[in-house]
Amino acid sequence: MGDRGISRLRDVAGLSVNRDRLASATHEEILKGETTDIYFVKTRDVLAAGGMLDTPVVAEIFTRKPGIFAGLSEMLRLLEGQDLEIYSLQEGDAFDSREVLVRVHGSYGSFGMLETVYLGMLASSTAWATAARECVDAAEGKPVLCFGARHVHPAVAPVMEKVAVTVGGCKAASCILGAKLAGMEPSGTVPHAAILIAGDTVKLAKLYDGTLSSEEPRLVLVDTFKDETEEALRVAKALEGRLSGVRLDTPGERGGVTPELVKELRWRLDKAGFPDVSIVASGGLNPDRIRVLSKAGVDSFGVGSYISNPSPMDMTMDIKEVDGVPIAKRGRLPGIMNSPRLKRVL
């Protein structure tokens, strides 16, 4: 494994960790192998003792559910510098259940110990990308914004939001670092807390309008104190044509954001002379709700937990050749699978 910090069990025994810190791994700790599973380190010692650590193998990675592939760039960064040939789908490619996503050729000692790490990268990123794409497809061209950072550990929030934008197709992200990594500026309005402190939505809207640059969209929550349609009209009139949109985030305790509410709001805004004020919906959205609310008149969607906490996309890596000989565990087919979509990436 070159100059990585963990190569043998003795390296693990000698690893000293300061527990007075945030528990998330640093980039250096990940690259040094400190987040892998111990049994892969034991495997290195055992194979090295038998003179088999550098045995050439071919390994294939797949998952049991269809989805949108992501996480390859991080896997390649993790394995750079190793003498490997890697073939893969491209990030953003749709794939079928059990389709080969990545194939690795090389000595087992050059990549086997980090299996936990790159499978975790692929599993999380693919799940985020798949969930984001489902929302984007449901919106049928209307913008979907990723607001999921608050639902995951901050160590991975930027990865999640970057993937949601660059692979999943979301138009924007609220997490500062995630948006910057995706090559854009973060997007979002102010929370209910600001309106509650101000004591009135119109008062806060005027402060918002007078404080931010002219390039910043004037998007205001309208579900804090009064009826949503009443509040929207008050804000629209107060900002005198500068209001770009209103956001509905009505809690489930009051029925949530419903198609009927959206239709009424759109009707009242149009009748009052504000047809250009858009309607943004957020709060527990999923693809089914996005479709319904889109038909009702919502113009864009802020999605949080559906993207950030999707169904797991477990990744499996199988050894399919050892020293040129096809092989597999029982229940799996030995030898390289026919996977014409794979392209060499390393």
C-alpha positions as CSV (number, residue, x, y, z in Angstrom):
1,M,0.0,0.0,0.0
2,G,2.9,2.3,-0.5
3,D,3.4,5.0,2.3
4,R,-0.1,4.5,3.8
5,G,-0.2,4.6,7.5
6,I,-1.9,1.3,8.0
7,S,-0.4,-1.8,6.3
8,R,-0.1,-4.4,9.1
9,L,-1.7,-5.2,12.4
10,R,1.2,-3.7,14.2
11,D,0.3,-0.4,12.6
12,V,-3.2,-0.6,14.1
13,A,-1.8,-1.5,17.5
14,G,0.6,1.5,17.3
15,L,-2.2,3.9,16.2
16,S,-2.8,6.5,18.9
17,V,-6.0,8.6,18.7
18,N,-6.8,11.8,20.6
19,R,-10.4,11.3,21.7
20,D,-10.9,15.0,22.6
21,R,-11.9,15.8,19.0
22,L,-14.8,15.6,16.5
23,A,-15.3,11.9,15.7
24,S,-15.4,12.3,12.0
25,A,-12.3,11.1,10.0
26,T,-10.0,13.6,8.5
27,H,-9.0,13.3,4.8
28,E,-5.6,12.2,5.9
29,E,-7.0,9.4,8.1
30,I,-9.2,8.1,5.3
31,L,-6.3,8.1,2.8
32,K,-4.0,6.3,5.4
33,G,-6.5,3.5,5.8
34,E,-7.6,4.3,9.3
35,T,-11.3,3.9,8.5
36,T,-11.2,0.5,7.0
37,D,-12.3,-2.7,8.7
38,I,-9.8,-4.6,10.8
39,Y,-10.3,-7.9,9.0
40,F,-8.8,-6.5,5.8
41,V,-5.7,-5.6,7.7
42,K,-5.5,-9.1,9.1
43,T,-5.9,-10.4,5.6
44,R,-2.8,-8.5,4.5
45,D,-0.8,-10.1,7.3
46,V,-2.0,-13.6,6.5
47,L,-1.5,-13.3,2.8
48,A,1.9,-11.6,3.2
49,A,3.0,-14.5,5.5
50,G,2.1,-17.0,2.7
51,G,3.8,-14.9,0.0
52,M,0.4,-14.3,-1.7
53,L,-0.2,-10.6,-1.0
54,D,0.7,-9.5,-4.5
55,T,-1.3,-12.1,-6.3
56,P,-3.0,-10.6,-9.4
57,V,-6.8,-10.6,-9.2
58,V,-9.8,-9.1,-10.9
59,A,-12.6,-7.8,-8.7
60,E,-16.0,-6.5,-9.6
61,I,-18.4,-4.2,-7.7
62,F,-22.2,-4.3,-7.9
63,T,-25.3,-3.5,-5.9
64,R,-28.6,-5.3,-5.8
65,K,-30.9,-2.4,-6.7
66,P,-31.0,-0.2,-9.8
67,G,-29.9,3.4,-9.5
68,I,-27.7,6.3,-10.6
69,F,-23.9,5.7,-10.2
70,A,-21.8,8.1,-8.2
71,G,-18.7,8.2,-6.0
72,L,-16.2,7.2,-8.6
73,S,-14.1,10.3,-8.4
74,E,-13.5,9.8,-4.7
75,M,-12.6,6.1,-5.2
76,L,-10.1,7.1,-7.8
77,R,-8.6,9.7,-5.5
78,L,-8.3,7.1,-2.8
79,L,-6.5,4.6,-5.1
80,E,-4.3,7.0,-7.1
81,G,-0.7,6.0,-7.3
82,Q,-1.4,2.3,-7.2
83,D,-0.5,0.0,-10.1
84,L,-4.1,-0.7,-11.1
85,E,-6.4,-0.9,-14.1
86,I,-9.9,0.3,-13.3
87,Y,-13.0,0.1,-15.6
88,S,-16.2,1.7,-14.6
89,L,-19.5,3.2,-15.5
90,Q,-19.5,7.0,-15.7
91,E,-20.9,9.0,-12.8
92,G,-24.5,9.8,-13.6
93,D,-25.1,6.6,-15.5
94,A,-28.3,4.7,-14.7
95,F,-27.7,1.0,-14.0
96,D,-29.6,-2.1,-13.4
97,S,-29.7,-4.5,-10.4
98,R,-26.5,-6.5,-10.1
99,E,-24.9,-4.7,-13.1
100,V,-21.1,-4.4,-12.8
101,L,-20.3,-0.8,-11.8
102,V,-16.6,-1.0,-11.3
103,R,-14.0,-3.6,-12.3
104,V,-10.5,-3.5,-10.8
105,H,-7.4,-5.4,-12.2
106,G,-4.2,-5.5,-10.0
107,S,-2.5,-7.2,-7.1
108,Y,-4.8,-7.7,-4.2
109,G,-2.3,-6.0,-1.9
110,S,-2.6,-2.7,-3.8
111,F,-6.3,-2.2,-3.2
112,G,-7.9,-5.0,-1.1
113,M,-7.3,-3.4,2.3
114,L,-9.3,-0.3,1.4
115,E,-12.4,-2.2,0.3
116,T,-14.5,-0.8,3.2
117,V,-13.5,2.7,2.3
118,Y,-14.3,2.8,-1.4
119,L,-17.4,0.7,-1.1
120,G,-18.7,3.2,1.5
121,M,-17.9,6.1,-0.9
122,L,-19.8,4.4,-3.7
123,A,-22.7,3.3,-1.6
124,S,-23.4,6.7,0.0
125,S,-22.9,8.7,-3.2
126,T,-24.9,6.4,-5.4
127,A,-27.8,6.4,-2.9
128,W,-27.8,10.3,-2.8
129,A,-27.5,10.6,-6.5
130,T,-30.3,8.1,-7.1
131,A,-32.7,9.9,-4.6
132,A,-31.8,13.3,-6.1
133,R,-32.4,12.1,-9.7
134,E,-35.8,10.6,-8.7
135,C,-36.9,14.1,-7.4
136,V,-35.5,15.8,-10.4
137,D,-37.3,13.5,-12.8
138,A,-40.5,13.9,-10.8
139,A,-40.2,17.7,-11.2
140,E,-40.0,17.4,-15.0
141,G,-37.7,20.4,-15.6
142,K,-38.7,22.5,-12.6
143,P,-35.8,23.3,-10.3
144,V,-35.1,21.0,-7.3
145,L,-32.8,22.5,-4.6
146,C,-31.0,20.2,-2.1
147,F,-31.6,21.3,1.5
148,G,-30.5,18.1,3.2
149,A,-27.4,19.2,5.1
150,R,-29.2,19.4,8.5
151,H,-30.2,15.7,8.2
152,V,-26.7,14.2,8.1
153,H,-23.4,14.5,9.9
154,P,-21.6,17.7,8.8
155,A,-18.6,15.6,7.8
156,V,-20.5,14.1,4.9
157,A,-23.1,16.9,4.2
158,P,-20.9,18.6,1.6
159,V,-20.3,15.3,-0.2
160,M,-24.1,14.7,-0.3
161,E,-25.0,18.1,-1.6
162,K,-22.2,18.1,-4.2
163,V,-23.4,14.7,-5.5
164,A,-27.0,15.8,-5.5
165,V,-26.1,18.7,-7.8
166,T,-23.3,17.4,-10.0
167,V,-24.7,13.9,-10.5
168,G,-28.3,13.9,-9.2
169,G,-29.3,17.0,-11.2
170,C,-30.4,19.4,-8.5
171,K,-30.1,23.0,-9.5
172,A,-28.7,24.3,-6.2
173,A,-27.5,23.4,-2.7
174,S,-27.8,25.2,0.6
175,C,-24.7,23.8,2.3
176,I,-21.9,26.3,1.7
177,L,-19.1,23.9,1.2
178,G,-21.2,21.5,-0.8
179,A,-22.3,24.2,-3.2
180,K,-18.7,25.5,-3.6
181,L,-17.5,22.0,-4.3
182,A,-20.1,21.8,-7.0
183,G,-18.9,25.0,-8.6
184,M,-21.7,27.3,-7.6
185,E,-22.8,29.7,-4.9
186,P,-25.1,28.3,-2.1
187,S,-28.8,29.0,-2.3
188,G,-31.5,29.6,0.3
189,T,-33.6,32.1,2.1
190,V,-33.9,32.9,5.8
191,P,-35.5,30.4,8.3
192,H,-38.6,30.7,10.4
193,A,-36.4,31.8,13.3
194,A,-35.7,35.1,11.7
195,I,-39.4,35.8,11.2
196,L,-40.3,34.7,14.7
197,I,-37.6,37.1,16.1
198,A,-38.8,40.0,13.9
199,G,-42.3,39.3,15.0
200,D,-43.9,39.9,11.6
201,T,-43.3,38.5,8.1
202,V,-43.6,41.8,6.3
203,K,-41.2,43.5,8.7
204,L,-38.6,40.7,8.1
205,A,-39.2,40.8,4.4
206,K,-38.4,44.5,4.3
207,L,-35.2,44.0,6.3
208,Y,-34.3,41.2,4.0
209,D,-34.9,43.4,1.0
210,G,-33.0,46.3,2.4
211,T,-30.0,44.3,3.6
212,L,-29.1,41.9,0.7
213,S,-27.6,42.8,-2.6
214,S,-29.9,43.5,-5.6
215,E,-28.7,40.3,-7.2
216,E,-30.1,38.1,-4.4
217,P,-33.6,36.8,-5.1
218,R,-36.2,38.0,-2.7
219,L,-37.7,34.7,-1.6
220,V,-39.8,34.8,1.6
221,L,-41.4,32.2,3.9
222,V,-45.1,32.9,4.2
223,D,-46.4,30.3,6.7
224,T,-45.1,31.6,10.0
225,F,-47.9,33.7,11.5
226,K,-50.9,34.1,9.2
227,D,-52.8,32.3,6.5
228,E,-50.3,31.6,3.7
229,T,-52.2,33.4,1.0
230,E,-52.8,36.4,3.1
231,E,-49.2,36.6,4.1
232,A,-48.0,36.2,0.5
233,L,-50.1,39.1,-0.6
234,R,-48.9,41.3,2.2
235,V,-45.3,40.6,1.4
236,A,-45.8,41.0,-2.4
237,K,-47.4,44.4,-1.9
238,A,-44.8,45.6,0.6
239,L,-41.9,44.8,-1.7
240,E,-43.5,46.6,-4.6
241,G,-42.5,44.2,-7.4
242,R,-39.2,43.1,-6.0
243,L,-40.5,39.8,-4.5
244,S,-39.2,36.9,-6.6
245,G,-41.0,34.1,-4.8
246,V,-42.7,32.8,-1.7
247,R,-41.9,29.5,0.1
248,L,-44.5,27.2,1.6
249,D,-43.2,25.0,4.4
250,T,-46.5,24.4,6.2
251,P,-45.9,21.8,8.9
252,G,-47.7,18.5,9.0
253,E,-49.5,19.7,12.2
254,R,-51.5,22.0,9.9
255,G,-51.9,19.6,7.0
256,G,-48.6,20.4,5.2
257,V,-48.3,21.9,1.8
258,T,-51.4,20.7,-0.1
259,P,-52.4,21.0,-3.8
260,E,-55.4,23.0,-2.7
261,L,-53.3,25.5,-0.9
262,V,-51.0,25.9,-3.8
263,K,-53.8,26.4,-6.3
264,E,-55.4,29.0,-4.0
265,L,-52.1,30.9,-3.6
266,R,-51.4,30.9,-7.3
267,W,-54.9,32.2,-8.0
268,R,-54.8,35.0,-5.5
269,L,-51.3,36.1,-6.5
270,D,-52.4,36.2,-10.2
271,K,-55.6,38.1,-9.4
272,A,-53.7,40.6,-7.3
273,G,-51.3,41.4,-10.1
274,F,-48.3,39.2,-9.1
275,P,-48.1,36.5,-11.7
276,D,-44.3,36.6,-11.7
277,V,-44.0,35.7,-8.0
278,S,-43.0,32.0,-8.0
279,I,-44.1,29.4,-5.5
280,V,-41.5,27.2,-3.8
281,A,-42.5,24.2,-1.8
282,S,-40.5,22.4,0.9
283,G,-41.0,20.2,3.9
284,G,-41.0,16.4,3.7
285,L,-41.1,16.3,-0.1
286,N,-40.6,13.1,-2.1
287,P,-41.1,12.3,-5.8
288,D,-44.8,11.5,-5.4
289,R,-45.5,14.8,-3.6
290,I,-43.4,16.7,-6.1
291,R,-45.5,15.4,-9.0
292,V,-48.8,16.3,-7.3
293,L,-47.6,19.8,-6.2
294,S,-46.1,20.5,-9.6
295,K,-49.4,19.9,-11.2
296,A,-51.0,22.2,-8.7
297,G,-48.7,25.1,-9.6
298,V,-45.5,24.8,-7.5
299,D,-42.5,26.3,-9.5
300,S,-39.6,24.8,-7.6
301,F,-38.9,22.4,-4.8
302,G,-36.6,22.3,-1.7
303,V,-35.9,18.7,-0.8
304,G,-34.1,17.6,2.3
305,S,-34.4,14.2,4.0
306,Y,-35.5,12.3,0.9
307,I,-32.1,13.0,-0.7
308,S,-29.9,13.0,2.4
309,N,-31.4,9.9,4.0
310,P,-32.3,7.6,1.1
311,S,-32.8,3.8,1.0
312,P,-29.4,2.1,1.4
313,M,-27.5,1.2,-1.8
314,D,-25.2,-1.6,-0.4
315,M,-22.1,-2.3,-2.5
316,T,-20.5,-5.7,-2.8
317,M,-17.1,-6.5,-4.3
318,D,-16.4,-10.0,-5.5
319,I,-13.0,-11.5,-6.6
320,K,-13.7,-13.0,-10.0
321,E,-10.2,-14.0,-11.1
322,V,-7.1,-15.1,-9.2
323,D,-3.9,-15.2,-11.1
324,G,-5.8,-15.4,-14.4
325,V,-8.1,-18.2,-13.3
326,P,-11.9,-17.6,-13.1
327,I,-13.2,-18.1,-9.6
328,A,-16.0,-17.0,-7.3
329,K,-17.6,-17.8,-4.0
330,R,-20.6,-20.2,-4.1
331,G,-23.7,-18.6,-5.4
332,R,-21.8,-16.3,-7.7
333,L,-20.6,-16.9,-11.3
334,P,-16.8,-17.3,-11.7
335,G,-15.0,-15.1,-14.2
336,I,-15.4,-11.6,-15.5
337,M,-19.0,-10.7,-16.4
338,N,-20.0,-9.3,-19.8
339,S,-20.1,-5.6,-19.1
340,P,-19.8,-3.6,-22.4
341,R,-20.6,-0.3,-20.8
342,L,-17.5,-0.2,-18.6
343,K,-14.8,2.3,-19.7
344,R,-11.3,2.4,-18.5
345,V,-10.9,5.2,-16.0
346,L,-7.5,4.5,-14.5
